[in-house]
């Protein structure tokens, strides 16, 4: 039981590390993803994170 709990905690920690923890959402036109990008990947509610290329994603305004 103790072993499987350790595995579950390790798996959860890796998910949190992979998704990052956002203390504040990315503003419009800021970087939100890409290879080796370690910041927040979530944009403000008026924008969406748009893939540009493997190395860069940017928060673009949502269509109105």
Protein Blocks (a to p, Z undefined) as FASTA:
>chain_A
ZZmmmmmmmmmmmmmmmnopafbdcdehiafbdehiabdfbdcfkbccddfblmbccddd
ddZZ
